[in-house]
Amino acid sequence: DSPFVIASITKTFVAAIVLQRVQERRLSLGAEVLTLIPEVAIPAGVTVEQLLNHTSGIADLLNPLRPQLINETERVFTPAEVVAAVGAPWWPPGKDYGYSNTNYLLLGMIIERVTGQPFAQVLELRLLGPLGMDGSGMLGEPDAPWLMPPAWVTAFWTSGSMYATAGDLLRWGDALYDGNVLRGAARRQMLTFDENDYGLGAELVTVGGRAGYGHSGLLRGFTSLLIHLPADGVTIILLSTGDKYEPAELLADTEPEQLSILDLALAGEPEQP
């Protein structure tokens, strides 16, 4: 029941909201970002889909902001300030893949623009409320737990500043990947992976030789992993305050005469006497 920073698992929620708007025909994957949020300082030609699959070429926010994140922990960033600070793009839009948190910060701005509502409210109305995820939300909101300083919360925002409990994330993973959140084409688009093993807010993950998909997260000492194994019909959540290990490897790790976490998950609930 403990809340954890879920870091980049936040991206699965952002991508789901964007794809819901696409399936409602209120947004297009091919829409140019500057037509939606013309005030941001990004190259022309970047599309919504390129933000989702990290092919926009827009640089990541962490290194440019690292000194301020470390030395000005109480600072509150606006999304526009973060985008303006990232500097020159890595390459032209669509020319290569490069994982960048800035992409999902921009998607948060787009969601607010096309819905006319704060992102935290959209998240609650569209996903958390209907799924009964009462232990989850956006950090920095009045009822949120204090898990990171304001600078980190606001700088990463829709790229990584959600919190959740393990039980809530389990419910989310089952609903998202079983087709209860996205229908047909939208779900297929999310789970169509490129040569970099990334789809639209989802990544391929292998654990113990089993192929699955979901998302990992690592931010300021919090490590997280959501993985769905479709062949087994199993979703596994790992949340930790450690950051010196690879979560997929930990799930499959075994000691002599002991089962791994993966083994226990696949075995299901033990029979009651």
Secondary structure, DSSP 4 states (H G I P E B T S, - for coil): ---EE-GGGHHHHHHHHHHHHHHTTS--TT-BHHHHSTTS---TT-BHHHHHTT-S-PPPSHHHHHHHHHH-TT----HHHHHHHS-S-SSSTTSS----HHHHHHHHHHHHHHHSS-HHHHHIIIIIHHHT-TT-EETTSTTS---S-HHHHHHHHHHH-EEE-HHHHHHHHHHHHTTSSS-HHHHHHHT---TTSB-SS-EEEEETTEEEEEEEEEETTEEEEEEEETTTTEEEEEEES--SS-HHHHHH---TT---HHHHHHH-SPPP-
